Amino acid sequence: MRLEEYLRTVTDQIRCAGARSMVEEELREHIQDQAEAYEVDGMFEEEALERAVREMGDPVETGVSLDRVHRPHMSWGMLALVSVLALTGVVFQAALSAGGLDADGAQYWFSGHIRYTLMGMLVMLAVYRLDYSILAGRARLAAGAYLVFLLFGWFVLGRNYGSYVWIDLGVTRLSGMAALYLFIPLYGALLYDYRGIGYRKLWKLFLWALAPVWLAFRLPSIVTVVILAAAFVLLFSIAVWHGWYQVGRKKTLAVLWAGMAVLPPALFGLRAAMGGIAEYQMARIMAFLGRAPEAAYTQTMAGNFLSGSAAAGGNPENVLRLWTSLPGFNSDYAFVSLITTYGVLAGILAAALMAYLLFRIFRISLRQRNQLGMILGCASGITIFLQTVMHIMVNLNLLPFVSVNMPFFSVGGSQMMVSYILLGIVLSVYRYKDIRPEKRIRKKVQETA
């Protein structure tokens, strides 16, 4: 059987159209490598190629076997875990709603939480069906288009509600803070797109990172600045460690992390000197440092609720007090409210579930043969990790108060949708793990004397 006929017969057995070209390329390279080895042993070219094809075995059986391997996958364990967390969040918000005095407000927030949870699950499954590799070679176009959308949303469609900017899309509103988080996986794709550059071109990656950070300063949202900057540095570190650029790995990472230790306080001091820190933000920092106890009301109330919580179970009176005493009890202080409502063990269980989710995300990502899939999965996991850790640390008074939601547990439509989109990216990476491997560079067999 000729090579082309053999390859056509094999790929005809593969049901996933996206996998056929990859399988054909891999088989062709393998057969040609083997044929070249036979030529080195003294065979003629045509004879060597025929023997290499024959030794591959029956094409139908080979194709059926490859069809079982190279097909889309669903991480059912991951989907089950997300479903458990989503249901847990709904039950938690139901308990908060039932224990409040404001029936209309409770109904509004609870119905919204259910609606966005269902919408988020659907969006997650839709993103899961998309092929993430569409970003390969198109990352700059996609990132540039998204930045244009954010700028247009900020300065043309932007509306101030409370302290932050929201993008008014007519039928709905999109949180500017949440929208910026979606740039993090795009930055991962940019890192992949710029592979092979040296020190002289690394400034381009810095500029791509600077644009969304500048927008976060314009919100203003310190927590978004911190999450974006930390995510970009972590992703760049992963790319450097994997040898994507023509730079010294250890030297580059040492300079990067040394700079990150100095740059944030320097920028904060410069912004404060220029009057760029809002009065309420400075008050929160002073309260955290113990310099302004009168401004520490929220942190004090959160600490009182935590210290008064039982190991298991809660007091209905405490749930009622959440409504009247703790601002942001169902969003910024969701972790405190969870412990107040169900006990310390419930808080530990929720944190453990989130930790296990993050473990699954990074395990899926770091096991990918496709490097674009690896960096996109890591970008999604890092975003969820930073949000979760900062939320818990703020709730435990280990950080000054900043507005950051806890995925699944906090109310908030934009933030919730972003979390589900990120999870959809991870599932997409898993779906195509045996369909989009990294192309290998074929090396010609050398004859040795």
Number of C-alpha atoms within 10 A of each C-alpha: 11 11 16 12 10 21 20 14 16 24 24 16 18 23 15 14 12 16 22 24 12 19 20 17 13 15 18 17 16 16 22 20 18 19 24 22 18 18 18 16 11 10 15 13 13 12 12 22 21 15 16 21 24 16 10 13 11 13 21 16 13 16 23 16 14 18 20 11 14 21 19 17 16 15 14 10 10 18 17 11 16 19 15 14 19 21 16 15 24 21 15 21 26 18 17 24 24 16 20 19 13 13 11 11 12 19 14 12 19 23 16 15 24 20 12 20 23 14 15 23 21 16 18 24 18 14 20 23 18 16 15 21 17 9 20 14 14 14 21 19 12 17 20 14 12 17 18 12 12 21 15 13 19 20 11 11 16 21 17 12 9 7 9 15 24 24 23 18 11 7 5 10 16 18 19 26 23 20 17 21 23 19 22 26 26 23 25 26 28 26 25 24 18 18 14 12 13 14 11 9 12 14 11 12 15 13 11 20 20 15 11 22 21 12 20 21 16 15 18 20 21 18 19 25 22 16 22 25 19 16 26 27 18 16 22 22 18 18 19 20 15 11 14 20 20 13 17 13 16 11 9 15 18 12 10 14 14 11 11 14 10 10 12 14 11 11 11 14 14 13 13 13 10 9 10 14 18 10 9 10 16 14 20 23 18 17 21 19 13 12 13 13 15 11 18 21 15 20 22 16 16 26 15 12 20 20 11 15 20 16 14 14 15 18 14 15 11 18 24 17 14 24 20 13 16 20 15 17 22 26 21 25 28 27 30 29 30 26 24 28 28 20 21 21 15 18 21 13 11 19 16 12 16 22 15 14 20 19 14 17 22 19 14 21 27 15 13 21 16 20 21 25 32 25 27 28 29 27 30 30 25 24 22 23 21 18 18 20 16 23 28 22 14 21 24 17 16 12 17 22 24 18 16 25 24 28 25 26 27 25 27 21 22 19 24 23 25 23 23 25 23 25 28 26 27 30 29 28 31 24 21 26 23 18 24 22 16 14 12 8 7 11 8 10 14 9 10 5 3
